[in-house]
Amino acid sequence: MSTTVYTKQNQRKNVMQKLYTAISLLEANTLQSMMRAQGVEVFLKGEALAGALGELPATVAQVELWVNQKQRALAEQLLDEYHQADQSGVHWSCRSCGEENPPGFQLCWQCQTESPS
């Protein structure tokens, strides 16, 4: 699935493609921050609906990550690294604020400092 974004002059700007459906708004924001730190343009679709979870069906309130078609390969690589790190089960402590972070987090959720690995 892809969406083409046009400028006011009706010129094709870029093509965004759905990359991933996050399990939560927290995961979506974590992935967005991680990818943006690597220069990947990421757009969250459904972010505003995530707060209505419980009032709306879960499938309606899902948050999707969309990326520029030209950056899809890098985004997929980063997503794979995220899932591999998540499988390792190794929590890490932030060297800046001391907060404990789950395995898949590349940035501290508290202060956005990069993970030591």
C-alpha positions as CSV (number, residue, x, y, z in Angstrom):
1,M,0.0,0.0,0.0
2,S,1.3,3.4,-0.9
3,T,0.2,7.0,-0.9
4,T,1.5,9.8,-3.2
5,V,1.9,13.2,-1.7
6,Y,1.6,16.2,-4.0
7,T,2.7,19.8,-3.6
8,K,0.4,22.8,-4.2
9,Q,1.7,23.0,-7.8
10,N,0.3,19.4,-8.2
11,Q,3.8,18.0,-8.6
12,R,4.7,14.6,-7.1
13,K,6.6,15.2,-3.9
14,N,7.2,11.7,-2.6
15,V,5.5,8.3,-2.2
16,M,4.9,7.1,1.3
17,Q,4.5,3.4,2.0
18,K,3.1,1.6,5.0
19,L,6.0,-0.1,6.8
20,Y,4.6,-1.4,10.1
21,T,1.6,-1.4,12.4
22,A,2.8,-0.8,16.0
23,I,1.4,-2.6,19.0
24,S,1.1,0.7,20.9
25,L,1.5,4.4,20.6
26,L,4.7,4.1,22.7
27,E,6.2,1.6,20.3
28,A,5.2,3.8,17.3
29,N,6.9,6.8,18.8
30,T,10.0,4.9,19.8
31,L,10.4,3.5,16.2
32,Q,9.7,7.0,14.8
33,S,12.4,8.5,17.0
34,M,14.9,5.7,16.2
35,M,14.3,6.0,12.4
36,R,14.4,9.8,12.4
37,A,17.7,9.7,14.2
38,Q,19.0,7.7,11.2
39,G,17.6,10.1,8.7
40,V,14.5,8.2,7.7
41,E,11.4,10.3,7.1
42,V,8.6,8.7,9.1
43,F,4.9,9.6,9.3
44,L,2.6,8.1,12.0
45,K,-1.0,7.4,10.8
46,G,-3.7,6.9,13.4
47,E,-1.7,8.5,16.2
48,A,-4.6,10.7,17.2
49,L,-7.0,7.7,17.5
50,A,-4.7,5.8,19.8
51,G,-6.1,7.7,22.8
52,A,-9.6,6.4,21.9
53,L,-8.5,2.8,22.4
54,G,-11.3,1.1,24.4
55,E,-13.9,3.4,22.8
56,L,-13.1,2.3,19.3
57,P,-12.2,-1.2,18.0
58,A,-8.5,-2.0,18.3
59,T,-8.1,-2.3,14.5
60,V,-9.4,1.3,14.1
61,A,-7.1,2.8,16.7
62,Q,-3.9,1.2,15.4
63,V,-0.9,3.4,14.7
64,E,0.9,2.8,11.4
65,L,4.4,3.8,10.4
66,W,4.7,5.2,6.9
67,V,8.0,5.9,5.3
68,N,9.3,7.5,2.1
69,Q,9.5,4.8,-0.6
70,K,13.1,5.8,-1.3
71,Q,14.1,5.1,2.3
72,R,12.1,1.9,2.7
73,A,15.1,-0.5,2.6
74,L,16.9,1.4,5.4
75,A,13.6,1.6,7.4
76,E,13.1,-2.2,7.0
77,Q,16.7,-2.8,8.2
78,L,16.2,-0.6,11.3
79,L,12.9,-2.4,12.0
80,D,14.6,-5.7,11.8
81,E,17.3,-4.5,14.2
82,Y,14.6,-3.3,16.6
83,H,12.9,-6.7,16.6
84,Q,16.2,-8.6,16.9
85,A,17.2,-6.5,19.9
86,D,13.7,-7.0,21.4
87,Q,14.2,-10.7,21.1
88,S,17.5,-10.6,23.0
89,G,15.7,-9.7,26.2
90,V,18.6,-7.5,27.4
91,H,17.3,-4.4,29.3
92,W,19.7,-1.5,29.4
93,S,20.2,1.4,31.8
94,C,20.6,4.9,30.4
95,R,24.1,6.3,31.0
96,S,22.6,9.8,31.2
97,C,19.6,9.5,33.5
98,G,19.8,5.9,34.8
99,E,16.4,4.9,33.6
100,E,15.9,1.2,32.7
101,N,14.8,0.7,29.1
102,P,13.3,-2.4,27.4
103,P,15.4,-4.4,24.9
104,G,14.1,-2.9,21.6
105,F,14.6,0.7,22.6
106,Q,17.5,2.5,20.8
107,L,16.8,5.7,22.7
108,C,16.1,6.2,26.4
109,W,12.3,6.7,26.7
110,Q,13.0,9.2,29.5
111,C,15.7,11.5,28.1
112,Q,16.2,10.2,24.4
113,T,19.9,9.4,25.0
114,E,21.1,6.6,22.6
115,S,21.6,3.1,24.0
116,P,25.2,2.1,24.7
117,S,25.2,-0.7,22.1
